[in-house]
Structures are given as structure tokens and as C-alpha cells.
Amino acid sequence: MDDKSGRIEIASRSITHKAKPILPKFVRVLNYGSKLVIKADSSLYQKGMSYVLTYYDDFGMPIPNQVKDRLANTKIPEFLEKVHEAALYLGTTGKLYVPYPEPPAKKRSS
């Protein structure tokens, strides 16, 4: 985030972690990356922004174009709606938005 230029950049990429091993019964996207650049029209603290979202992924298996198109036409708008909700929440509460809170810890049996 850069107040002077009025830009916010958010980047994500795929990673591996020993706590989440690759399992043959699940399809995992091994190569993924995205970058969201948000540019304020005047100030980050005023209404009015533009954004660009770029991404790439490699599912590692052939997926029909119809399926890819459906995902691109539904999931990207859903993601941007969540980004918008998070921005509104942050703007009104000053708190970060957590759309999917961690489930409560399981109780130990004695």
C-alpha cells in the first residue's frame, strides 16, 4: 500500500506446505499466481477506485473450455464482490474482514 501513489497491490501464489501434503484423491493446482492492483482516483481514503486483476493457473489436467468459462464468469465476480464487501467493512469498522472464520476448536474428551 502506498499512500503517495494511491496504489494497493495484492499478490498471491501457490505454495506447498508439509501440513497440507499432496494427496492423489484431490486435484491440486500446483502453479497459480495473481496480482490485484487498486488505484485510487484521488486518495485511498476517498471514494472512487479502479482495479486490474491478472492471474494464471495450471490445473495440471485438461479441463473443457465450457468449465473454465463458467468458473471465470462466476468465481471471479464472486471474488471481486468479496473484495468489495471487505473494503466496505474496513471502511466502516476499521477492522479487517474475515469472511470465513476458523471453526471452533474441537473439545478434548477426557
C-alpha positions in Angstrom: 0.0 0.0 0.0 1.4 3.4 -1.0 -0.5 6.5 0.2 1.6 8.8 -2.1 0.7 7.0 -5.3 -2.7 5.9 -4.1 -2.0 2.3 -5.0 -2.6 -1.0 -3.3 -1.1 -4.2 -4.7 -2.0 -7.7 -3.5 -0.2 -10.7 -4.9 -0.8 -14.3 -4.3 0.8 -17.5 -5.5 0.7 -21.2 -4.9 2.8 -22.8 -2.3 3.4 -26.2 -0.7 3.4 -26.9 3.0 4.1 -30.0 4.9 0.9 -29.6 6.9 -1.1 -30.0 3.6 0.5 -32.8 1.6 -0.4 -33.6 -2.0 -2.9 -36.4 -2.0 -3.9 -38.4 -5.0 -7.6 -38.3 -4.2 -7.6 -34.5 -4.6 -6.8 -32.2 -7.5 -4.4 -29.5 -6.5 -3.4 -26.5 -8.6 0.3 -26.6 -8.3 1.0 -23.4 -10.3 -1.1 -20.4 -9.5 -0.5 -16.7 -9.2 -2.5 -13.5 -9.2 -2.0 -9.8 -8.7 -4.6 -7.2 -7.9 -3.7 -3.6 -8.4 -6.1 -1.0 -7.0 -5.5 2.7 -7.9 -7.4 5.4 -6.1 -8.9 8.1 -8.3 -7.8 10.8 -5.8 -6.9 9.3 -2.4 -7.1 5.9 -0.8 -9.3 7.4 1.8 -11.9 8.8 -0.6 -14.5 7.1 -2.8 -13.5 6.1 -6.3 -11.0 3.5 -7.3 -10.0 1.4 -10.4 -8.6 -2.0 -10.3 -6.9 -4.6 -12.5 -6.8 -8.3 -11.7 -4.5 -10.7 -13.5 -4.0 -14.3 -12.8 -2.7 -17.6 -14.2 -3.1 -21.1 -13.2 -2.3 -24.6 -14.3 -4.7 -27.3 -13.2 -2.3 -30.0 -14.4 -5.1 -31.7 -16.3 -7.3 -31.0 -19.3 -10.4 -29.0 -18.4 -13.1 -28.4 -21.0 -13.4 -24.7 -22.1 -17.0 -24.7 -21.0 -16.0 -25.5 -17.4 -13.2 -22.9 -17.5 -15.6 -20.2 -18.9 -18.2 -21.0 -16.2 -15.6 -20.7 -13.5 -14.2 -17.5 -14.9 -17.7 -16.0 -15.3 -18.9 -16.9 -11.8 -15.9 -17.2 -9.4 -14.0 -14.0 -10.4 -17.1 -11.9 -9.9 -17.8 -13.6 -6.6 -14.2 -12.9 -5.6 -14.5 -9.2 -6.5 -17.7 -9.0 -4.6 -15.9 -10.3 -1.5 -13.1 -7.8 -2.0 -15.8 -5.1 -2.2 -17.5 -6.3 1.0 -14.1 -6.4 2.8 -13.4 -2.8 1.7 -16.8 -1.6 2.9 -16.3 -3.4 6.2 -12.8 -2.0 6.7 -14.1 1.5 5.8 -17.0 1.4 8.3 -15.4 -0.5 11.2 -11.7 0.0 10.8 -11.3 -3.8 11.2 -10.2 -6.5 8.7 -12.9 -8.6 7.3 -12.7 -12.3 7.8 -15.4 -13.9 5.5 -14.6 -17.5 6.7 -13.7 -17.5 10.4 -11.7 -20.5 11.7 -14.0 -23.2 13.0 -14.1 -23.5 16.8 -11.5 -25.9 18.3 -12.7 -29.4 19.0 -13.3 -30.3 22.6 -11.0 -32.8 24.1 -12.6 -35.9 25.5 -11.4 -36.9 29.0 
